[in-house]
Amino acid sequence: MKEQKEQTGSANRLKPLAHGAANRCFGCGEANRTGLRLRFLVDDEGTVICRVKIPARFEGPRGHVHGGVIATLLDEVMSKANRVRGVVAMTRRLEVDYLRPVPLRTPIEIIGRHLRADGRKHFCEAEIRLGKTAIATGNALFIAIPVRTPDETSSVGL
């Protein structure tokens, strides 16, 4: 990730990100009792932060978070970085670098940033930190989609 402040949010005020999580999303949905139920903060620069301890039910290698869940954590925080900008988008491409095992039941910080946009394409980056150490990083291409009401049934082309 690009050069970052010593402590995330230390120079910025963090505020809860209201994003309509009363849904069944595996990552952030309050209505999904078996999901991650992540909550996000946003700073004055639009950086999205999630501080969480991942429960043991998401174990992959003994004592560590499953790789697919790590990818989900990165994808979720980047998705919210789009939402901060008023963009609803779907992931088209996600790249993950697994730098070190992510421990279960240990405080981690997930950080996401929107980098740039080119029409409907939105580029984001993210990292998972254990203390000051990046233990997983990711970048993604998202494609903005029109917001649809629940009664609309047409498909969205990516």
N, C-alpha and C positions, 0 to 999 in steps of 0.2 A: 504494500500500500504506500501511497505517497507519504512524505514526511508528516508526522502527526505530533500534536501537543503531548507533553509529558504525561498528563492525565486527561483522558477523554472527558470533554465537557468542563474542564477546570476553568477555562476562560469564558465559557458560555453557560448560560442558564439552561438546564434540561427541563423539558416539560413532557408530560405524557402525550403520546401520539394517539389521537382519537381516529380510528380507522374502521369503525363498524364491525368489530370482531364478534358480534352476536350471530355467528354463522358456524358452519360445520367444518371449516378449514382445518386440516390436520395441524398446521403450524400455529395459527393464531386464533382459531375459532373457540369461543367460550362455550358453544353448544356441543363441542366434540369432547366428551369426557375422557376419551382414550388418547387424544392428541397432546401436543406439546403445550398448548395454551400460553404461548409467548406474549409478553407485553413489551411495548417499545417506548422509548423516549426519543426526543429529537432536540438537537441544540439549535442555537441561533443561526448556524450556517447550513442547516438542513441535514446534518449527519444524524443517522439513526443508530441508536444504541439499545441493546437488549442485555440485561444482566440476569443470569439464570444459573440454576443448578439442574443438570439433566438427570431425571430419575433413573433408577436401575432398570426399569422395564424397557429402556432403549439401549440396552447393552448389546455390543457386538463382541469384540475381543474382551476377554474377562477383565472387568473393572473399567472398561472404556466404552465410549459412545460408538454406536454402529456407524459405519461410513456413509450409509444412505441418509441417516439422520443428520450427520455433519453437513452433507450437501443441502439438506432441507433447511438447516439453520442459516446457512449462507444465502440461499435463495430467498428465504423469508425476509431477511434484513435488507436485501437489495430491492425486493419488491416494495417494501415500505419506503425506501429511499425514493422510489418513483412516486408513490402515493403522496409523499410530502410535497412534491411538485404538481400535484393534481392529476397525475397520470395513472390510469389503470392499464396495466400491461401484463402480457403473459411471457413466460420465459421461452426463448427460442433456442438459446445455447447457454450452457453453464459449464464452466471449467473450474475444477477444484484441485488445489494442491494440498495434500495431506502432509503437513510438515512434521507433526508429532502426534502421538495418540491424545485424544481428548478425554480427560478423566470424567467419570460419572460422579454425581453428588458433590461436585466441587464448583465453587463460583467461577464462572467464565463470563467474558464480555464479548458480544458479537457486535461488530461495527459495520455499517454499510453507507456507501456514498454513491450518489448519482454523478457520473463523470461528464457526460455530454449527450446531446440528442442530435439526430440527423433524420428529420421527418418523423416517421412513426418509430424509428429505431432509437432505443435508449440504452446507454452503456453504463454499467455500474460495477463497483468493486466492493469486496467485503473481506473481513478477517475475523477469526475467532482468537481471542487472547486469553492466556492464562497469566495473570499479572501483567507484566509489560511485554511478554513474549508471544509473538504470533505463532499459533500452533496449527492453523489451517487458513488458507486464503482462497478467494474465488473471484471470478469476474464473469459477467453475463451480458448477453444481449437480450433485451426485452422488446417486444413489439406492442405498441399502444393499440388498444381495442376500444371500440365504442362501448359506453356503459349501457347495459340493457336492463330493462325491468324484468322481474320474474315471469311475467306472462308472455314475453317475447321469446320466440322459439327458433329464430333464424340462427344459423351457424356463423362463426367468425373465421375468416381465412387468415392464416398466418403466413 
